[in-house]
Amino acid sequence: MRVIVNGVPRQEPPPVAVNFAASGSLSAANMAGNVIGNVGQTGDVAVTLAPAFQGGHFTVALGVAVAKYFRLIPATGDTIALDGSTTGANKYVGIASVTKYAEIRFCAVQTGAATWEWSAVTVLGTFAQEAA
């Protein structure tokens, strides 16, 4: 995939599927254009994100329906804005009961000279933010 960062075109490697059957953490490398899934999920899953960073972007595409939650937890002090709104720092975004094909996309947005936050856009499914 070809992307532009700071006005400079660059070629990215093809996305890789990173699946979470159980809770865990995403590294910055896994949040650079990859697809996060839930193959093998049978219980609740909470995935902790690395801090938001320049060029960070990834898609969560859930392919297995399971009556359990799938949550994305920001790094300590980070914020996730869901569909243009946020409930503050350290609040997760998730789906309470995973439906097949639920999808949400994340992109790091620059909010200061050297600060970044996650912006998430729902593609399909009922994703919600943790209450303030």
Residue pairs with C-beta under 8 A, 6 or more apart in sequence:
1 11
1 12
1 14
1 15
1 33
2 9
2 10
2 11
2 12
3 9
3 10
3 12
3 33
3 55
4 10
5 54
5 55
12 32
12 33
13 33
15 33
15 34
15 35
15 59
16 30
16 34
16 35
17 34
17 35
17 37
17 39
18 26
18 30
18 34
18 35
18 36
18 37
19 36
19 37
19 38
19 39
19 40
20 36
20 37
20 38
20 41
20 45
20 47
20 70
21 38
21 39
21 40
21 41
21 42
21 45
22 41
22 43
22 45
23 44
23 45
23 46
23 47
24 47
24 48
25 47
25 48
25 49
25 50
26 36
26 47
26 48
26 49
26 50
26 58
27 50
28 50
28 51
28 53
28 56
30 36
30 50
30 58
31 49
31 50
31 53
31 56
31 57
31 58
31 106
32 55
32 56
32 57
32 58
33 57
33 58
34 58
34 59
35 58
35 59
35 60
35 61
36 47
36 58
36 59
36 60
36 61
37 60
37 61
37 62
37 63
37 64
38 45
38 62
38 63
38 64
38 66
38 70
38 98
39 63
39 64
40 64
41 64
41 66
41 68
41 70
41 98
42 66
42 68
43 68
44 68
44 69
44 70
44 71
45 68
45 69
45 70
45 71
46 69
46 71
46 73
46 92
46 94
47 70
47 71
47 72
47 73
48 73
48 74
48 75
49 72
49 73
49 74
49 75
49 78
49 80
49 106
49 118
50 56
50 75
51 75
51 77
51 78
51 116
52 74
52 75
52 78
52 108
52 109
52 116
52 117
52 118
53 108
53 116
54 108
54 110
54 116
55 108
56 106
56 107
56 108
56 116
56 118
57 105
57 106
57 107
57 108
58 105
58 106
59 103
59 104
59 105
59 106
59 123
60 70
60 72
60 103
60 104
60 105
60 106
61 101
61 102
61 103
62 70
62 95
62 98
62 99
62 100
62 101
62 102
62 103
62 125
63 100
63 101
64 98
64 100
65 98
65 99
65 100
66 97
66 98
67 97
67 98
68 97
68 98
69 94
69 95
69 96
69 97
69 98
70 94
70 95
70 98
70 102
71 92
71 93
71 94
72 80
72 92
72 93
72 94
72 104
72 106
72 120
73 92
74 80
74 89
74 90
74 91
74 92
74 118
76 90
77 89
77 90
78 89
78 90
78 117
78 118
79 86
79 88
79 89
79 91
79 117
79 118
80 86
80 91
80 92
80 93
80 106
80 117
80 118
80 119
80 120
80 129
81 109
81 117
81 118
81 119
81 120
82 93
82 120
82 122
82 127
82 128
82 129
83 120
83 121
83 122
84 119
85 129
86 117
86 129
87 129
87 130
87 131
87 132
88 132
91 129
91 130
91 131
91 132
92 129
92 130
93 104
93 120
93 127
93 128
93 129
93 130
94 127
94 128
94 130
95 102
95 125
95 126
95 127
95 128
96 126
96 128
99 125
99 126
101 124
101 125
102 124
102 125
102 126
102 127
103 122
103 123
103 124
103 125
104 120
104 121
104 122
104 123
104 125
104 127
105 120
105 121
105 123
106 118
106 119
106 120
107 118
107 119
107 120
107 121
108 116
108 117
108 118
108 119
109 116
109 117
109 118
109 119
110 116
111 117
120 127
